[in-house]
C-alpha cells in the first residue's frame, strides 16, 4: 500500500478492528436491549459526545434530514435487527454489500461511471450472499439476511446524499446525523419493540458498556480515525483495509459469543469479499490514473 506510513496502516487496521468488533459488542448488547433501542442509545451517546465540536449546518439541513432518516435510522434499525437474528460474524460478511450498492446507486443517481470489472464484482458479491441465504434458509434465519441487505442498501443511499453536502467536515456530519437520528430511533423502537422500560431499569454494567462502546468507540472514535485517514489519503488507499472488518467480526463472534461459522458460510462470505475486493481495487486503479478525478464516499 504505497503512500501509507506504518502509523497510518496501523490506524486503518484499528478502524477495521473497532468497527468489526462493534458487531460482536452489539450482539452482546442485544441480549439485554431490543436492537432499535440499543441503536437509539448508541446515537444518544454519540450526539452528546460530538455535538459540542460540530460546525454549523448551513444550507445542508434538507440532506442531513434525509441522511439521518435513510442512512442512519432506517439503516441501523434494519441492519441490527438482522444482526439480532443472524450473528455478528455472518452479518459483517453480508453487510459488505454496502460497497456494491454504493456503486449501483452512484451510477443511477450520480451518473458515475462503473466499469465492467465493477459490475463483475457486484455480480460476484451478490452471488456470495445468495450462497449464504441458501444455507440460512434451512436454519430459519434467511429473513435476517434480507434485513442486513436492506440495511446495506439504505446505508449506500445515505452515502450518496453525503456526497451532496457542502462545506461540512466528517465530524460535523457524524455529529448532526446522530442528533437528528436519535429521536427517530426512539420513535421506531416505541412503534416496533416492547419491553424498553424494563430493559432500561434492569440493565447491568455489561449492557451499558455495550451501548457506550457503540456510541463512543465504534461511532465517535471509529469515524474520527477514518476521517483522519481520508484527510491524508485517497479513500482508495485505505478502503481495502476495511476488508479486514468481517474477519475481525468472525473471529470475535467465535471467541466471545461462541458462534459457529460453517465451511459453507465461509465459502459464501469469501465470495462476497472477493467481489467487494474486485470493486475496491478497481476503483483504486482508476483513481491512480493521471488526470482522473475520484469522488470519495465516507464509508
C-alpha positions as CSV (number, residue, x, y, z in Angstrom):
1,X,0.0,0.0,0.0
2,X,2.4,2.7,-1.3
3,X,1.8,6.1,0.2
4,X,0.7,4.9,3.7
5,X,3.1,5.1,6.6
6,X,3.2,2.3,9.1
7,X,1.4,4.5,11.5
8,X,-1.5,5.1,9.1
9,X,-1.6,1.4,8.2
10,X,-2.0,0.7,11.9
11,X,-4.8,3.3,12.1
12,X,-6.5,1.7,9.1
13,X,-6.3,-1.7,10.7
14,X,-7.6,-0.2,14.0
15,X,-10.6,1.2,12.3
16,X,-11.4,-2.2,10.8
17,X,-10.9,-3.8,14.3
18,X,-13.1,-1.1,16.1
19,X,-15.9,-1.4,13.5
20,X,-15.6,-5.2,13.2
21,X,-15.8,-5.8,17.0
22,X,-18.8,-3.4,17.0
23,X,-20.9,-6.2,15.6
24,X,-19.8,-8.5,18.3
25,X,-20.4,-6.0,21.1
26,X,-23.8,-5.1,19.6
27,X,-24.8,-8.8,19.5
28,X,-23.9,-9.0,23.2
29,X,-25.8,-5.8,24.0
30,X,-28.9,-7.1,22.2
31,X,-29.0,-10.0,24.7
32,X,-30.5,-7.3,27.0
33,X,-31.7,-4.3,24.9
34,X,-34.0,-4.6,21.9
35,X,-31.9,-3.8,18.8
36,X,-33.5,-0.5,17.8
37,X,-33.5,0.7,21.4
38,X,-29.7,-0.1,21.5
39,X,-29.1,1.9,18.4
40,X,-31.1,4.8,19.9
41,X,-28.9,4.7,23.0
42,X,-25.8,4.4,20.8
43,X,-26.7,7.6,18.8
44,X,-27.7,9.4,22.0
45,X,-24.1,8.8,23.4
46,X,-22.5,9.8,20.1
47,X,-24.6,13.0,19.8
48,X,-23.7,14.0,23.4
49,X,-20.0,13.4,22.8
50,X,-19.7,15.2,19.4
51,X,-22.3,17.9,19.1
52,X,-20.1,20.4,21.0
53,X,-17.4,20.1,18.3
54,X,-19.7,20.2,15.3
55,X,-19.8,23.1,12.9
56,X,-22.8,24.9,11.6
57,X,-25.3,23.1,9.3
58,X,-25.5,25.9,6.8
59,X,-27.8,25.1,3.9
60,X,-27.4,21.3,4.4
61,X,-30.4,20.7,6.6
62,X,-32.5,19.1,3.9
63,X,-29.9,16.5,3.0
64,X,-28.9,15.9,6.7
65,X,-32.5,15.1,7.5
66,X,-32.6,12.6,4.6
67,X,-29.3,11.1,5.6
68,X,-30.5,10.7,9.2
69,X,-33.8,9.1,8.2
70,X,-32.5,6.7,5.5
71,X,-28.7,6.3,6.1
72,X,-28.9,6.2,9.9
73,X,-32.3,5.5,11.5
74,X,-33.7,3.1,8.9
75,X,-30.2,1.6,8.1
76,X,-29.3,0.8,11.7
77,X,-32.8,-0.4,12.5
78,X,-32.7,-2.9,9.6
79,X,-29.0,-3.9,10.0
80,X,-29.0,-4.6,13.7
81,X,-32.5,-6.2,13.7
82,X,-30.9,-8.6,11.2
83,X,-27.8,-9.0,13.4
84,X,-30.0,-10.0,16.3
85,X,-31.3,-13.0,14.3
86,X,-28.2,-13.8,12.3
87,X,-25.0,-13.4,14.3
88,X,-22.1,-10.9,14.4
89,X,-19.7,-12.6,12.0
90,X,-22.1,-13.6,9.3
91,X,-23.8,-10.2,9.5
92,X,-20.5,-8.4,8.9
93,X,-20.0,-10.5,5.8
94,X,-23.4,-9.7,4.4
95,X,-23.1,-6.0,5.2
96,X,-20.2,-5.8,2.8
97,X,-22.9,-5.4,0.1
98,X,-22.7,-1.7,1.1
99,X,-19.9,-1.3,-1.5
100,X,-21.8,-2.9,-4.5
101,X,-25.0,-1.0,-3.6
102,X,-22.9,2.3,-3.4
103,X,-21.6,1.6,-6.9
104,X,-25.1,0.8,-8.3
105,X,-26.7,3.9,-6.7
106,X,-23.8,6.1,-7.7
107,X,-24.3,5.0,-11.3
108,X,-28.1,5.6,-11.2
109,X,-28.3,8.7,-9.1
110,X,-25.0,10.5,-9.6
111,X,-24.2,9.2,-13.2
112,X,-20.9,7.9,-12.0
113,X,-19.0,5.6,-14.4
114,X,-19.0,1.9,-13.4
115,X,-16.6,-0.3,-15.3
116,X,-17.3,-3.9,-16.4
117,X,-14.9,-5.0,-13.6
118,X,-17.1,-3.2,-11.1
119,X,-20.2,-4.9,-12.4
120,X,-18.5,-8.2,-12.3
121,X,-17.5,-7.6,-8.7
122,X,-21.1,-6.7,-7.9
123,X,-22.4,-9.9,-9.5
124,X,-19.8,-12.0,-7.5
125,X,-20.7,-10.3,-4.2
126,X,-24.4,-10.9,-4.7
127,X,-23.7,-14.5,-5.7
128,X,-21.9,-14.9,-2.3
129,X,-24.9,-13.5,-0.4
130,X,-27.1,-15.9,-2.4
131,X,-25.0,-18.8,-1.2
132,X,-25.3,-17.6,2.4
133,X,-29.0,-17.1,2.1
134,X,-29.4,-20.7,0.7
135,X,-27.6,-22.0,3.9
136,X,-29.7,-19.8,6.2
137,X,-32.9,-21.0,4.6
138,X,-32.5,-24.3,6.5
139,X,-31.9,-22.6,9.8
140,X,-34.8,-20.2,9.5
141,X,-32.8,-17.0,9.5
142,X,-33.0,-16.1,5.8
143,X,-35.2,-13.2,6.8
144,X,-32.3,-11.8,8.9
145,X,-30.1,-11.9,5.8
146,X,-32.5,-9.7,3.9
147,X,-32.8,-7.3,6.8
148,X,-29.0,-6.8,6.8
149,X,-29.1,-6.5,3.0
150,X,-31.7,-3.8,3.3
151,X,-29.5,-2.0,5.8
152,X,-26.6,-2.2,3.4
153,X,-28.7,-0.6,0.6
154,X,-30.1,2.2,2.8
155,X,-26.5,2.9,4.0
156,X,-25.4,3.3,0.4
157,X,-28.3,5.6,-0.3
158,X,-27.3,7.7,2.7
159,X,-23.7,7.9,1.4
160,X,-25.0,9.2,-2.0
161,X,-26.7,12.0,0.0
162,X,-23.4,12.7,1.9
163,X,-21.8,13.5,-1.4
164,X,-24.2,16.3,-1.8
165,X,-23.3,18.1,1.4
166,X,-21.4,21.3,1.1
167,X,-18.7,22.7,3.5
168,X,-19.1,20.2,6.3
169,X,-16.4,18.2,8.0
170,X,-16.8,14.4,8.6
171,X,-17.1,15.1,12.4
172,X,-19.9,17.6,11.8
173,X,-21.8,15.1,9.5
174,X,-21.4,12.4,12.1
175,X,-22.5,14.6,15.0
176,X,-25.5,16.2,13.4
177,X,-26.6,12.9,11.9
178,X,-26.5,11.4,15.4
179,X,-28.5,14.3,16.8
180,X,-31.2,14.0,14.2
181,X,-31.4,10.2,14.2
182,X,-31.7,9.8,18.0
183,X,-35.4,10.8,18.4
184,X,-36.2,8.9,15.2
185,X,-34.8,5.7,16.6
186,X,-36.5,6.1,19.9
187,X,-39.8,6.5,17.9
188,X,-39.1,3.5,15.8
189,X,-38.4,1.5,19.0
190,X,-41.6,2.6,20.5
191,X,-43.6,1.5,17.4
192,X,-41.9,-1.8,16.7
193,X,-40.5,-3.0,20.0
194,X,-41.7,-3.8,23.5
195,X,-40.1,-4.0,27.0
196,X,-37.9,-0.9,26.6
197,X,-38.6,0.5,30.1
198,X,-37.9,-2.9,31.8
199,X,-34.7,-3.2,29.8
200,X,-33.5,0.2,30.8
201,X,-34.4,-0.4,34.5
202,X,-32.7,-3.8,34.7
203,X,-29.6,-3.0,32.5
204,X,-26.4,-4.1,34.1
205,X,-22.8,-2.8,33.6
206,X,-22.3,-5.1,30.6
207,X,-25.3,-3.8,28.7
208,X,-24.4,-0.2,29.3
209,X,-20.8,-0.9,28.4
210,X,-22.1,-2.3,25.0
211,X,-24.0,0.9,24.4
212,X,-21.0,3.1,25.4
213,X,-18.7,1.1,23.1
214,X,-21.1,1.5,20.1
215,X,-21.6,5.2,20.8
216,X,-18.1,6.4,21.8
217,X,-15.7,3.8,20.3
218,X,-17.4,2.4,17.2
219,X,-19.1,5.6,16.0
220,X,-17.3,8.6,17.5
221,X,-13.7,7.2,17.6
222,X,-14.1,5.0,14.6
223,X,-15.3,7.8,12.3
224,X,-12.7,10.2,13.8
225,X,-9.9,7.8,12.8
226,X,-11.5,7.1,9.4
227,X,-11.9,10.8,8.6
228,X,-8.3,11.4,9.8
229,X,-7.1,8.9,7.2
230,X,-9.3,10.4,4.5
231,X,-7.8,13.8,5.1
232,X,-4.3,12.3,4.4
233,X,-5.0,9.8,1.7
234,X,-7.5,9.0,-1.1
235,X,-10.2,6.6,0.0
236,X,-8.9,4.1,-2.5
237,X,-5.7,3.7,-0.5
238,X,-7.4,3.0,2.8
239,X,-10.7,1.3,1.8
240,X,-9.0,-2.1,1.2
241,X,-8.2,-2.3,4.9
242,X,-12.0,-2.4,5.6
243,X,-11.9,-5.9,4.1
244,X,-10.5,-6.9,7.5
245,X,-13.7,-5.8,9.2
246,X,-15.7,-9.0,8.7
247,X,-12.5,-11.0,9.6
248,X,-12.4,-9.4,13.0
249,X,-16.2,-9.9,13.4
250,X,-16.0,-13.6,12.6
251,X,-13.1,-14.1,15.0
252,X,-14.7,-12.0,17.7
253,X,-18.0,-13.9,17.3
254,X,-16.3,-17.2,17.6
255,X,-14.1,-16.2,20.6
256,X,-16.6,-14.1,22.6
257,X,-20.0,-15.3,21.6
258,X,-19.4,-18.9,20.7
259,X,-20.7,-18.5,17.2
260,X,-20.2,-21.3,14.7
261,X,-19.1,-20.4,11.2
262,X,-19.5,-23.4,8.9
263,X,-17.5,-24.1,5.8
264,X,-20.4,-23.3,3.6
265,X,-20.9,-19.9,5.3
266,X,-17.2,-19.2,5.0
267,X,-17.3,-20.0,1.3
268,X,-20.2,-17.7,0.8
269,X,-18.5,-15.0,2.8
270,X,-15.3,-15.4,0.8
271,X,-17.2,-15.0,-2.4
272,X,-18.7,-11.8,-1.1
273,X,-15.3,-10.4,0.0
274,X,-13.9,-11.4,-3.4
275,X,-16.5,-9.4,-5.3
276,X,-16.1,-6.4,-3.0
277,X,-12.3,-6.6,-3.3
278,X,-12.6,-6.6,-7.1
279,X,-14.6,-3.3,-6.9
280,X,-12.4,-1.6,-4.3
281,X,-9.1,-2.4,-6.1
282,X,-10.6,-1.5,-9.4
283,X,-11.6,1.9,-8.1
284,X,-8.1,2.4,-6.7
285,X,-6.6,1.6,-10.2
286,X,-8.9,4.2,-11.8
287,X,-8.1,6.9,-9.2
288,X,-4.4,6.4,-9.7
289,X,-4.5,7.1,-13.5
290,X,-3.1,10.6,-14.3
291,X,-5.8,13.2,-14.6
292,X,-8.5,11.1,-13.1
293,X,-10.8,12.8,-10.5
294,X,-12.2,10.4,-7.9
295,X,-15.2,11.3,-5.7
296,X,-14.7,9.6,-2.3
297,X,-17.5,8.3,-0.3
298,X,-17.5,8.4,3.5
299,X,-17.7,4.7,4.2
